[in-house]
C-alpha cells in the first residue's frame, strides 16, 4: 500500500494468530508494513492471518515458537532480519492470564506466566535492539492491561508480570532514547475477544465483561474491539508518535481513570 503510515518498515508481532494480535497484524499490513508473525502452536491460524496480510501487499514470515524460550526469540529475530532485512517495530502481545489465588498458583505456573508475559519482552528486545540502534530508529510496543495499573484478587502472577513489563518499558525508553528507539505500552481494557481458556477467568462466570453490570463500569458503555488496540499500536509504531516514549496509552473506554 503506497503511502501507508508504516510503509517501508518491518514489524515482529507475537501472539499474532487471533484476537488482538491478528488485528494488529492486519492493521500494520494495511499501513504498508512487512511482518514477522509468531504464535506458539496454531500454524493453520497463523498462516490464515499471514495470507490476509499478503493480500494487502505485505511480505510475511511466519514463525512458530514459544516466546518464553530465549533461544526461540533470538532465532525468530535473526530469521526476520535475514529474510526481511530489518525489524523496525516489535510488538510484544503474547500472554497467558490464569486468574488464581496465590495458594492455588503452582510454582511452575508462576514461572510459566512470567516467562511468557514478561521475560519474553526482555528476550525479544535484547535481540532486536542492536540493529535498531545501528539504524537509529525503532519502536517497541508492549501490551499491558488493567493488571499494569491495579491490583485485583486472584491475579498475583499476571499483575506482577504486567507491572514488571511497564517497568521494563520505562527503563528501556530511558536507555534507548538517545539511539532513536522508542518504547511504549498499550493497555487494553475489556476487549471483545474469543476466550478459549474459560478456566483462566472464573470470575467471568458470574459477571462476563459484556454483562450490564460490567458495562456500567465503563464510561463509553461498550467493550473494546481488537481494532481499537490495533489503532493505538499503529500510532505508536508510526512517525505520528515520534516524540512519545516511556509512556502508555490506556485503551479502556475510561474503565480506569486516574
WODAZI-V527158 format. One record per residue. N is the residue number from 1. RES is the residue in one small letter. OMEGA is omega in radians with two decimals (NA if undefined). Layout:
BEGIN
N	RES	OMEGA
N	RES	OMEGA
END
This chain:
BEGIN
1	x	-3.12
2	x	3.04
3	x	3.10
4	x	-3.11
5	x	-3.12
6	x	-3.13
7	x	3.09
8	x	-3.13
9	x	3.10
10	x	-3.12
11	x	3.00
12	x	-3.10
13	x	3.08
14	x	-3.11
15	x	-2.92
16	x	-3.00
17	x	-3.12
18	x	3.04
19	x	-3.06
20	x	-3.13
21	x	3.09
22	x	-3.13
23	x	3.11
24	x	3.14
25	x	-3.12
26	x	3.13
27	x	3.13
28	x	3.12
29	x	3.13
30	x	3.14
31	x	2.99
32	x	-3.11
33	x	2.87
34	x	-2.87
35	x	2.82
36	x	-3.05
37	x	-3.08
38	x	2.82
39	x	-3.04
40	x	-3.02
41	x	-3.00
42	x	-3.05
43	x	-3.10
44	x	3.12
45	x	-3.13
46	x	3.13
47	x	3.09
48	x	3.08
49	x	3.13
50	x	3.13
51	x	3.10
52	x	-3.13
53	x	3.11
54	x	3.09
55	x	3.11
56	x	3.09
57	x	-3.10
58	x	2.85
59	x	-3.04
60	x	2.97
61	x	3.08
62	x	-3.07
63	x	3.02
64	x	3.09
65	x	-3.13
66	x	-3.09
67	x	3.02
68	x	3.14
69	x	-3.07
70	x	-3.12
71	x	3.09
72	x	3.14
73	x	-3.13
74	x	-3.12
75	x	-3.14
76	x	3.12
77	x	3.13
78	x	3.12
79	x	3.11
80	x	3.12
81	x	-3.09
82	x	-3.02
83	x	-3.08
84	x	2.99
85	x	-3.11
86	x	2.85
87	x	-3.09
88	x	-3.07
89	x	3.04
90	x	3.08
91	x	3.14
92	x	-3.04
93	x	-3.07
94	x	-3.14
95	x	2.96
96	x	-2.95
97	x	3.09
98	x	3.11
99	x	-3.12
100	x	3.03
101	x	-3.09
102	x	-3.13
103	x	3.10
104	x	3.13
105	x	-3.14
106	x	3.08
107	x	3.13
108	x	3.11
109	x	3.12
110	x	-3.10
111	x	3.14
112	x	-3.14
113	x	3.10
114	x	-3.14
115	x	-3.09
116	x	-2.99
117	x	-3.04
118	x	-3.05
119	x	-3.13
120	x	3.13
121	x	3.06
122	x	-3.13
123	x	-3.07
124	x	3.11
125	x	3.13
126	x	-3.11
127	x	-3.06
128	x	-2.99
129	x	-3.10
130	x	3.14
131	x	3.08
132	x	3.14
133	x	3.13
134	x	3.14
135	x	3.14
136	x	2.97
137	x	3.09
138	x	3.08
139	x	3.08
140	x	-3.08
141	x	3.07
142	x	3.08
143	x	3.12
144	x	-3.13
145	x	3.14
146	x	3.10
147	x	3.07
148	x	-2.98
149	x	-2.98
150	x	3.00
151	x	3.11
152	x	3.13
153	x	2.99
154	x	3.10
155	x	-2.99
156	x	-3.03
157	x	3.10
158	x	-3.14
159	x	3.10
160	x	-3.11
161	x	-3.08
162	x	3.05
163	x	3.06
164	x	3.11
165	x	3.09
166	x	3.07
167	x	3.10
168	x	3.10
169	x	-3.10
170	x	-3.12
171	x	3.13
172	x	3.11
173	x	3.14
174	x	-3.10
175	x	-2.97
176	x	3.13
177	x	3.14
178	x	3.13
179	x	3.12
180	x	-3.13
181	x	-3.11
182	x	-3.10
183	x	-3.08
184	x	3.13
185	x	2.94
186	x	-3.09
187	x	3.09
188	x	2.95
189	x	3.08
190	x	-3.08
191	x	-3.13
192	x	-3.10
193	x	3.03
194	x	3.11
195	x	-3.07
196	x	-3.10
197	x	-3.13
198	x	-3.14
199	x	3.10
200	x	-3.00
201	x	-3.09
202	x	-3.13
203	x	-3.12
204	x	3.10
205	x	3.12
206	x	-3.08
207	x	3.10
208	x	-3.12
209	x	-3.11
210	x	-3.14
211	x	-3.12
212	x	-3.11
213	x	3.11
214	x	3.10
215	x	3.12
216	x	3.12
217	x	-3.10
218	x	-3.10
219	x	3.13
220	x	2.99
221	x	3.01
222	x	2.98
223	x	3.02
224	x	3.08
225	x	3.07
226	x	3.13
227	x	3.09
228	x	3.12
229	x	3.14
230	x	3.14
231	x	3.11
232	x	3.12
233	x	3.06
234	x	3.12
235	x	-3.08
236	x	3.10
237	x	-2.99
238	x	3.10
239	x	3.10
240	x	3.14
241	x	-3.00
242	x	3.12
243	x	3.13
244	x	3.05
245	x	-3.11
246	x	-3.01
247	x	3.13
248	x	3.06
249	x	3.10
250	x	3.10
251	x	-2.94
252	x	-3.11
253	x	-3.10
254	x	-3.07
255	x	3.06
256	x	3.14
257	x	3.13
258	x	NA
END
